[in-house]
Amino acid sequence: MSTYQMYKYTNYLYGGDVVITKEMAKAARALAGVTVEQLTENTPVNPNTLRSFESGRTKTLSATNQDALTKALGALGVDFIPENGGGAGVRLRNRASGDGDEVTK
């Protein structure tokens, strides 16, 4: 079983169904406004691993790395949207910004 298949199976068992693509990873980081170093600082993910993935040199992330990045980005307000016929993607969670403006979905 490949890493990708194992991740899909593990996510299926736990109710998730999003596999992060390189485009989703870059978009999620941009939405969160963080660098590779900032995002990976408190995770087990090596910054070079994320850079390699985002550039396309590495095709997949391990289930552990994907889970760590999903959690870290989720803590920054980024939601991953599963494939639902309209395509998988990312969005910034609707939240108050502190100055009266709201970030919308």
N, C-alpha and C positions, 0 to 999 in steps of 0.2 A: 504494500500500500504506500503510495507517495505521501509526502508531507502535506500536499494540498488535499488529497483524499482523506487523510487522517484528520486534518483540521475540520473539513466539512463534516465528517462523521462525529467528531467530538462536539462540534457546535450543534449538530442535530440533536445529540443526546441532551444538551443543556438548553435547548430552545432557541439558539441563535442560528442565523443563516446568512451572515455577511462574511464574504472573503474579501479582504482589502486588496485593491489593485494599487499599482504605483501611482496612478492618477488620483485615486481616492486619498492615498497617504499624503500626497503633496497638497491637495485641496484642503484636507483636514488640518494640516499644519498651518496653511495660509489663513484659514478661518480662525484658528486659535491664536494666530500671531506669534508663533514660537519658532525658534531655529531647531535644527536637528539636535544640537547639543542641549538646548533647554528641554526638549521633549524627552530625550533619552536619559537625562541626568539621574532621575530617580527610578529607573527601570532596569531590567536585566539586558536591555537591548544595547548593543554596541553601536555608537554613532556611525561607524563605517558600514555596518550592516544596513542601516536605514538609508544611508546615502546610496549604497549599491542597489538596493531595492528600488528607490525612487528614480534612479537613473536607468533602470532596466537591465543592469548587469546581472542582477539576481532576479530570477523570475518569481519566486515565492518566498514568504516568510515562514519560519517554523510556527507551529501552533502557539508555543510559549511566547514568541516575540509578537505575534499578531495580537494575542490576548493582552499582553502588557501595553502595547500601543493603543489598543481600543480602550482600555481602562484609563490610561493617562489622558488621551484625547477626550474621553467622556467626562473626566473630571474638569476639563477646560471648557466644557459646554458643547462639544461636538458630538452629534449623533450620526451613526452610520445607518443608512437606509437600505434594507434588503431589496433584492431583485423582486419586483412585484408587477412585472409586465411593462413598467415604465423605465426600468433600469435602476441598478444600484447606485447609491451616491452618498453624499455627506451634506449635513446642514448644521448651522449653529442653532442651538436650542433657544427658544424664545425666553428672554430674561431681561429684567430691568438692568440698565447700565449704570445707574446711580445718579445720572444727571437728568432724569426724566425721559430720556429717549429709550426706545426699546429696540432690540435686535429682533427682527421678525424671521419666521421660518422661510 
